[in-house]
C-alpha cells in the first residue's frame, strides 16, 4: 500500500468517525463514553495522518 493510499484510507476512517459521533450525539441519551472513545480514535488517526504527511 502506498503512503498516499494509506493517508486516504485514514482520512476516510476519520470522516466515518465524524458520522458515528454525530449519530451518537443525536440519540435521546447519547453514550458519552462511546463518544469519548470515538473522539480519541479520531485524534490518533489525525496524528497518524500528520506523521505520514510530514515524513513524505
N, C-alpha and C positions, 0 to 999 in steps of 0.2 A: 504494500500500500504506500503510495507516495505521500509525502508530507502534506501537500495541498489537499489531497483526498482526506487525510486524517483530520485536518483543520476543518474541512467542510462537514465531515461527519460530526465533529464536536459541536460545530455551530448549529447543526440540525438538532442534535440532542439538547443543546442549550435552549433552543426555541421550543422544543417539545416540553421541556420542564416549565417554561413560562405558561404554556397552556394548562399543564397539570396544576400549577399553583393557582392560576385563575379559576379553574374548575373547582378546586377545593375551597377557595375563598367565596364562591357563590353558593356553597352549601348552607343550609339553615344553621347548622352548628359545625363550622369548619374545624378540622383537626389541626390544631396549632403545632403539634409535634411533627405531623407529616409535612406541614408547610415548612417548618424549620429545616427538616431533613432535605426537602427538595431544594430549598434556597442554598444549603450547604453544598449540595451536588452542583448547582449552577455555578457557585463560586469556584469550586475545584475545576470545573470544565473551563471557566473563563481563564483561570490561571494557566491551565494546560495550553489553551489557545495562544495566550500571550507568550509562553515559553517557546512554543513551536514557531511562532512568527518572528520572535527575536533571534532564534537560532538559524533561521532560514535566510 
